[in-house]
Amino acid sequence: MKKIIIILLVPFLIFSQNSAKKDPAKILIRVSGGLNSYMQNWDSFKFNEISFHPKALNYSAFFGYRFNLRDQIRVSSRGALDRSKGNAIGLFLRSGNDYFSNLNDSYRSFTEIEIGILWKEIFRISIGPGWVQKDINNITLEDIPYYVATAALSINFGQAFISPSLSYLSKEQATITGDDKIRANLSIGFRVLLF
């Protein structure tokens, strides 16, 4: 997953952030990485029991189209980067590891693909399928072990952001118990604007 994200980003980074352009960029790419919490059952989820395993890493990306933008770009005080925010619709990709309990080291690797919206590039809501312990090259539509829905908040610092989120994983997932699960995520990343 990391290799795919890097390969997709290299050509775009060369042509991004053109400050001479007056119209806001329409294409938004966000890349981030962070930690997943231990998974909790949906019916007994408690915020005060959220804890993170140091090896429960995730990598994620968003590729989307921005709309409802201002007529002209909003430039930072340093005069180089477009700071305008708009709504964006697009594709969220995530890959990483889930740990089930802090009592043992049982985990699974996953890949998730969600379709969703970013409202003002602050609030995210998305839904899609997830696959357990599969390489993205071997995924087929006949093999969807679970569905995932995510709600997130992005705290923006110019082009960088911190994004805490909660993901609901359906009971069809391949977990130890097979129950609905909740996963908290904490990620940091950056955005790239194009065209």
C-alpha positions as CSV (number, residue, x, y, z in Angstrom):
1,M,0.0,0.0,0.0
2,K,2.8,2.4,0.9
3,K,4.5,1.8,-2.5
4,I,1.2,2.5,-4.4
5,I,0.7,5.8,-2.5
6,I,4.3,6.9,-3.1
7,I,4.2,6.0,-6.8
8,L,0.9,8.0,-7.2
9,L,2.2,11.0,-5.4
10,V,5.6,11.6,-7.0
11,P,4.4,13.0,-10.3
12,F,1.7,15.1,-8.6
13,L,4.2,16.7,-6.1
14,I,6.2,18.1,-9.0
15,F,3.3,20.1,-10.4
16,S,1.4,21.0,-7.1
17,Q,1.0,24.2,-5.2
18,N,1.2,26.7,-8.1
19,S,0.8,30.0,-6.2
20,A,0.5,32.1,-9.4
21,K,-2.8,30.4,-10.2
22,K,-5.8,32.4,-8.9
23,D,-8.5,29.7,-9.0
24,P,-8.5,27.2,-6.1
25,A,-7.2,23.7,-7.0
26,K,-10.0,21.1,-7.6
27,I,-8.0,17.9,-6.9
28,L,-7.2,17.0,-3.3
29,I,-4.8,14.3,-2.2
30,R,-4.2,13.6,1.5
31,V,-1.6,11.1,2.8
32,S,-1.4,10.1,6.4
33,G,-0.1,7.5,8.9
34,G,-0.9,6.7,12.4
35,L,-2.0,4.2,15.1
36,N,-5.1,2.0,15.5
37,S,-6.6,1.3,18.9
38,Y,-7.3,-2.1,20.2
39,M,-10.7,-3.2,18.8
40,Q,-13.7,-3.0,21.1
41,N,-17.1,-4.7,20.7
42,W,-19.7,-2.3,19.4
43,D,-22.2,-3.0,22.2
44,S,-19.7,-2.3,25.0
45,F,-17.6,0.5,23.5
46,K,-16.1,3.0,26.0
47,F,-14.1,6.0,25.2
48,N,-12.1,5.8,28.4
49,E,-10.9,2.3,27.4
50,I,-9.3,3.4,24.1
51,S,-5.6,2.4,24.1
52,F,-3.1,2.0,21.2
53,H,-0.7,-0.8,20.5
54,P,2.6,0.5,19.3
55,K,2.7,-1.9,16.3
56,A,-0.9,-1.2,15.2
57,L,0.2,1.1,12.4
58,N,-2.0,2.3,9.5
59,Y,-1.2,4.1,6.3
60,S,-4.0,6.0,4.4
61,A,-4.7,8.2,1.5
62,F,-7.6,10.2,0.1
63,F,-8.0,11.1,-3.6
64,G,-10.9,13.5,-4.2
65,Y,-12.5,16.3,-6.1
66,R,-13.1,19.6,-4.2
67,F,-16.3,21.7,-4.7
68,N,-18.0,24.7,-3.0
69,L,-14.8,26.7,-3.1
70,R,-14.2,30.4,-3.1
71,D,-13.7,32.2,-6.4
72,Q,-10.1,32.9,-5.6
73,I,-7.4,31.1,-3.6
74,R,-6.8,31.9,0.0
75,V,-3.0,32.3,0.3
76,S,-1.1,31.7,3.6
77,S,0.7,34.6,5.3
78,R,4.0,33.4,3.7
79,G,2.3,33.8,0.3
80,A,3.1,30.3,-1.0
81,L,0.4,27.8,-0.3
82,D,-3.3,27.7,-1.1
83,R,-5.2,27.5,2.3
84,S,-8.7,27.5,0.8
85,K,-11.0,24.8,2.2
86,G,-14.0,23.2,0.4
87,N,-16.1,20.1,0.4
88,A,-14.5,17.1,-1.2
89,I,-15.8,13.8,-2.5
90,G,-13.6,10.8,-3.2
91,L,-11.9,7.6,-2.4
92,F,-10.3,6.7,1.0
93,L,-7.7,3.9,1.1
94,R,-6.3,2.5,4.3
95,S,-4.0,-0.4,5.1
96,G,-2.6,-1.5,8.4
97,N,-2.7,-3.9,11.4
98,D,-5.5,-4.4,14.0
99,Y,-4.8,-5.8,17.5
100,F,-7.7,-7.4,19.3
101,S,-6.5,-7.3,23.0
102,N,-3.7,-5.9,25.1
103,L,-3.5,-9.4,26.8
104,N,-2.0,-11.1,23.7
105,D,-0.4,-10.2,20.4
106,S,-3.1,-11.5,18.1
107,Y,-3.6,-9.2,15.1
108,R,-4.6,-9.1,11.5
109,S,-3.5,-7.1,8.5
110,F,-6.3,-5.3,6.6
111,T,-7.0,-3.2,3.5
112,E,-10.0,-0.9,3.3
113,I,-11.4,1.1,0.5
114,E,-14.2,3.6,1.3
115,I,-16.1,6.2,-0.6
116,G,-17.0,9.4,1.3
117,I,-17.1,13.1,1.7
118,L,-15.0,15.7,3.5
119,W,-17.1,18.6,4.7
120,K,-15.0,21.8,4.6
121,E,-12.0,19.4,4.8
122,I,-12.7,19.1,8.5
123,F,-15.4,16.4,9.0
124,R,-15.2,13.0,7.2
125,I,-17.9,10.4,6.7
126,S,-17.3,7.3,4.5
127,I,-18.3,3.7,3.9
128,G,-16.9,0.8,2.0
129,P,-15.5,-2.8,2.1
130,G,-12.5,-4.2,3.9
131,W,-10.3,-7.2,3.3
132,V,-8.3,-9.2,5.9
133,Q,-4.7,-10.3,5.3
134,K,-4.8,-9.8,1.6
135,D,-2.5,-8.0,-0.8
136,I,-4.4,-5.3,-2.7
137,N,-3.4,-7.0,-5.9
138,N,-5.3,-10.2,-4.9
139,I,-8.6,-8.6,-3.9
140,T,-11.8,-9.7,-5.6
141,L,-15.3,-8.4,-5.2
142,E,-16.5,-11.9,-4.3
143,D,-14.3,-11.9,-1.2
144,I,-15.5,-9.1,1.1
145,P,-15.3,-10.3,4.7
146,Y,-16.5,-7.0,6.3
147,Y,-17.8,-3.5,5.7
148,V,-16.5,-0.4,7.4
149,A,-17.9,3.1,8.1
150,T,-15.7,5.9,9.4
151,A,-16.3,9.3,10.9
152,A,-13.3,11.6,11.4
153,L,-12.4,15.1,12.4
154,S,-9.4,16.8,10.8
155,I,-7.5,19.5,12.7
156,N,-5.7,21.5,10.0
157,F,-2.4,23.3,10.4
158,G,-1.9,24.8,6.9
159,Q,-1.2,21.8,4.7
160,A,-0.6,19.4,7.6
161,F,-3.4,17.8,9.7
162,I,-4.1,15.6,12.7
163,S,-7.1,13.3,12.3
164,P,-8.7,11.3,15.1
165,S,-11.4,9.0,13.8
166,L,-13.8,6.1,14.7
167,S,-14.4,3.2,12.4
168,Y,-17.4,0.8,12.7
169,L,-16.6,-2.7,11.4
170,S,-19.5,-5.0,10.5
171,K,-20.1,-8.4,12.1
172,E,-19.2,-10.2,8.8
173,Q,-15.5,-9.4,9.5
174,A,-13.0,-12.1,10.1
175,T,-12.3,-11.4,13.8
176,I,-11.8,-13.8,16.7
177,T,-15.5,-13.4,17.9
178,G,-17.2,-12.2,14.7
179,D,-19.0,-9.4,16.6
180,D,-19.4,-5.8,15.4
181,K,-16.3,-3.8,16.3
182,I,-15.2,-0.2,16.9
183,R,-11.7,0.9,16.1
184,A,-10.3,4.4,17.0
185,N,-7.6,5.8,14.8
186,L,-5.2,8.7,15.3
187,S,-3.3,9.9,12.2
188,I,-1.1,12.8,11.1
189,G,-0.6,13.7,7.5
190,F,-0.5,16.4,4.8
191,R,-2.5,17.5,1.8
192,V,-1.5,18.2,-1.8
193,L,-3.7,20.4,-4.1
194,L,-3.6,19.9,-7.9
195,F,-5.1,21.6,-10.9
